[in-house]
Amino acid sequence: MLETNILWLNSTVVSRFAKIQECPDPVRDFEKKLLDLQQMSMDLAVEVDAQGDKINNIESQVSSAVDYVQSGNAALQKKISMDMPELVDAQGDMFGNIESQVSSTMDHVQSDNTALQRATSLLRNSRKWMCIAIISLLVIFAIIVVVGA
């Protein structure tokens, strides 16, 4: 529509140009300004048309980007759902390993508790025998002192 108006304006200007050729200088100045205005209108029409192409290109690129993101999301969801059983199996193995480690640790703690109780008992017995030995030596020393006196 804009181009149609520009063509009509162009034909009108050209027909009037022929009539104005016969007029004095102020009319010719006006004619020159009118031709400059026509050229500016045509340049503007070209720029508007070029911008329309750029906008269409941008819309196309945005649409392609949306399609790529959606296909990427779908592929990611598929990959996650495919890897999930493997992850669950791996976690099951890890939990089994953790359970065996905990069980082994409990066994070690129990055996260490038994060893600690035995060491405590041996320490008591050694103190008891040390006290008996000291008392026996004191009694023997007292007997020697009493008999020797």
Order of alpha helices (4+ residues) and beta strands (2+ residues): alpha-alpha
